[in-house]
């Protein structure tokens, strides 16, 4: 496998320009730096947030494992989620809000359909949370899995060439078997998420 090192507090995000570059096999992903610090301790989530299946506005200044308690890499996955939240707040002034998988079935089904039809991929891990939103001309969807995997879809509404699916692995997890032999992963450092490994593919169809 090929790895790419990126230092400082970088976030691995599928960007429209990176998708174009991918078509000539040069760029993998856009790296966007930030300045948030890792908290010394992870706060314990209020029981109301866990038990009631509420939506959760992701806080990237005080990282919480709420919603990820069953994951073997809960703290790293929470850092990865916070990393995404910081990116969208800084770049688009968008508040990153997730909801439990039980309430996000349509979002998850859309992401899984793209995986299946584009690459005949089926994710083995259980989805825990998801979110979907639009910023500017881009429809975004995220699914966070119990294994520590995060999948995001960048789907531009006008330019068909700037559509992609991104994979990100929480620090400490193994590469899922369904991805290991099929994708090369870039590697980078993040103050919020530790080491992030990521890859992607360009979407060809209409969804």
C-alpha positions as CSV (number, residue, x, y, z in Angstrom):
1,X,0.0,0.0,0.0
2,X,1.1,3.6,-0.6
3,X,0.9,6.1,2.2
4,X,1.3,9.8,2.2
5,X,2.3,11.7,5.3
6,X,0.7,15.1,6.2
7,X,1.8,16.8,9.3
8,X,0.2,19.5,11.5
9,X,-3.6,19.5,12.2
10,X,-4.8,18.4,8.7
11,X,-8.2,17.0,7.8
12,X,-8.6,14.6,5.0
13,X,-11.6,15.7,3.0
14,X,-12.9,14.9,-0.5
15,X,-12.8,18.3,-2.4
16,X,-14.1,19.0,-5.8
17,X,-10.7,20.0,-7.1
18,X,-9.1,16.9,-5.7
19,X,-11.7,14.8,-7.5
20,X,-10.7,16.3,-10.8
21,X,-7.1,15.7,-10.0
22,X,-7.9,12.1,-9.2
23,X,-8.8,11.4,-12.8
24,X,-5.2,11.7,-13.8
25,X,-4.1,9.7,-10.7
26,X,-2.0,12.5,-9.2
27,X,-3.9,13.8,-6.2
28,X,-5.8,11.7,-3.6
29,X,-7.5,14.2,-1.4
30,X,-7.4,17.9,-0.3
31,X,-5.7,18.4,3.0
32,X,-7.2,21.4,5.0
33,X,-5.4,22.5,8.1
34,X,-7.1,23.7,11.3
35,X,-6.1,25.0,14.7
36,X,-8.3,23.2,17.3
37,X,-6.6,21.5,20.2
38,X,-7.2,18.0,21.6
39,X,-9.0,18.2,24.9
40,X,-7.1,16.7,27.9
41,X,-10.1,14.5,28.8
42,X,-13.2,13.3,26.9
43,X,-16.4,14.3,28.7
44,X,-19.0,11.7,29.6
45,X,-22.1,12.2,27.5
46,X,-25.4,13.1,29.4
47,X,-27.7,10.1,29.7
48,X,-30.4,12.0,27.9
49,X,-28.3,12.2,24.7
50,X,-27.5,8.5,24.8
51,X,-30.9,7.0,25.8
52,X,-33.2,9.1,23.8
53,X,-31.6,8.7,20.4
54,X,-31.4,12.4,19.9
55,X,-29.6,14.3,17.2
56,X,-26.2,15.6,18.3
57,X,-24.5,18.9,17.3
58,X,-20.9,17.8,17.2
59,X,-18.6,19.8,19.4
60,X,-15.1,20.0,18.2
61,X,-13.7,21.9,21.1
62,X,-14.8,19.3,23.7
63,X,-14.8,15.9,22.0
64,X,-17.5,13.5,23.1
65,X,-17.9,9.8,22.4
66,X,-21.7,10.2,22.6
67,X,-23.3,7.8,20.1
68,X,-20.1,5.8,19.7
69,X,-20.0,3.9,23.0
70,X,-20.2,0.5,21.4
71,X,-17.2,1.1,19.1
72,X,-13.9,-0.5,20.0
73,X,-12.2,2.8,18.9
74,X,-14.8,5.1,20.3
75,X,-12.4,7.9,21.3
76,X,-10.6,7.9,17.9
77,X,-13.9,7.8,16.0
78,X,-15.2,10.7,18.1
79,X,-12.1,12.6,17.2
80,X,-12.6,11.9,13.5
81,X,-16.2,13.1,13.8
82,X,-15.1,16.3,15.5
83,X,-12.4,16.8,12.8
84,X,-15.2,16.8,10.2
85,X,-17.3,19.2,12.2
86,X,-14.4,21.6,12.5
87,X,-13.8,21.5,8.8
88,X,-17.3,22.4,7.8
89,X,-17.6,25.1,10.5
90,X,-14.4,26.7,9.3
91,X,-14.9,26.4,5.6
92,X,-18.7,26.8,5.2
93,X,-19.9,28.0,8.6
94,X,-22.0,24.9,8.7
95,X,-22.9,23.2,12.0
96,X,-22.3,19.5,11.8
97,X,-25.3,17.6,13.3
98,X,-25.6,13.8,13.3
99,X,-28.5,11.5,14.1
100,X,-28.7,7.8,15.1
101,X,-28.7,5.3,12.3
102,X,-32.2,4.2,13.3
103,X,-33.4,7.7,12.3
104,X,-31.2,8.1,9.2
105,X,-32.2,5.0,7.2
106,X,-32.7,6.9,4.0
107,X,-29.3,8.6,4.2
108,X,-27.6,5.3,4.9
109,X,-29.5,3.5,2.1
110,X,-28.5,6.2,-0.4
111,X,-24.8,5.8,0.6
112,X,-24.9,2.0,0.5
113,X,-26.7,2.1,-2.9
114,X,-23.8,4.2,-4.4
115,X,-21.2,1.8,-2.9
116,X,-23.0,-1.3,-4.3
117,X,-23.8,0.1,-7.8
118,X,-20.5,1.8,-8.3
119,X,-18.0,-0.7,-6.8
120,X,-20.1,-3.7,-5.7
121,X,-19.1,-2.9,-2.1
122,X,-21.0,-3.9,1.0
123,X,-19.8,-2.6,4.3
124,X,-19.7,-5.3,7.0
125,X,-19.7,-3.0,10.1
126,X,-22.9,-1.7,11.7
127,X,-23.7,2.0,11.0
128,X,-24.1,4.1,14.2
129,X,-24.8,7.6,13.0
130,X,-25.3,9.6,9.8
131,X,-26.0,13.0,8.5
132,X,-26.9,14.7,5.2
133,X,-26.8,18.4,4.2
134,X,-26.1,20.8,1.4
135,X,-23.6,23.6,1.3
136,X,-23.3,25.7,-1.8
137,X,-23.7,23.4,-4.7
138,X,-22.7,20.2,-2.9
139,X,-24.8,17.6,-1.3
140,X,-22.9,15.8,1.5
141,X,-23.7,12.6,3.3
142,X,-21.7,11.0,6.1
143,X,-22.1,7.6,7.8
144,X,-20.1,6.6,10.9
145,X,-19.6,2.9,11.6
146,X,-19.0,0.9,14.7
147,X,-15.7,-0.4,13.4
148,X,-14.3,3.1,13.2
149,X,-14.9,3.6,9.5
150,X,-16.4,6.9,8.2
151,X,-17.8,7.2,4.7
152,X,-18.7,10.5,3.1
153,X,-20.3,11.2,-0.2
154,X,-19.6,14.5,-2.1
155,X,-22.3,14.9,-4.7
156,X,-22.2,18.1,-6.7
157,X,-25.7,19.1,-8.0
158,X,-24.4,20.5,-11.4
159,X,-21.0,19.3,-12.3
160,X,-21.1,15.5,-12.7
161,X,-17.3,15.2,-12.8
162,X,-17.0,16.4,-9.2
163,X,-18.6,13.6,-7.3
164,X,-16.9,11.1,-5.1
165,X,-17.1,8.7,-2.1
166,X,-14.5,9.1,0.6
167,X,-13.3,6.5,3.2
168,X,-11.7,7.5,6.5
169,X,-10.3,5.2,9.1
170,X,-10.3,6.1,12.8
171,X,-6.9,5.8,14.5
172,X,-6.2,2.3,15.7
173,X,-8.6,0.4,13.5
174,X,-7.7,-2.2,10.9
175,X,-8.5,-1.6,7.3
176,X,-11.8,-3.3,6.6
177,X,-11.3,-6.5,4.6
178,X,-13.8,-5.2,2.0
179,X,-11.6,-2.2,1.3
180,X,-8.1,-3.5,2.0
181,X,-7.3,-5.0,-1.4
182,X,-9.1,-2.5,-3.4
183,X,-8.0,1.0,-2.2
184,X,-4.7,2.8,-1.4
185,X,-4.9,4.9,1.7
186,X,-3.3,8.3,2.3
187,X,-2.0,8.9,5.8
188,X,-2.1,12.2,7.8
189,X,-1.9,13.6,11.3
190,X,-4.7,15.4,13.1
191,X,-4.7,16.9,16.6
192,X,-8.3,15.9,17.0
193,X,-8.2,12.5,15.4
194,X,-4.6,11.3,15.6
195,X,-3.6,9.4,12.5
196,X,-6.3,9.4,9.8
197,X,-6.0,7.1,6.8
198,X,-8.2,7.9,3.8
199,X,-9.1,7.0,0.2
200,X,-11.8,7.6,-2.3
201,X,-13.3,6.8,-5.7
202,X,-15.1,9.0,-8.3
203,X,-18.8,8.5,-8.8
204,X,-19.8,7.8,-12.4
205,X,-23.6,7.2,-12.1
206,X,-26.6,9.3,-11.2
207,X,-28.1,9.1,-7.7
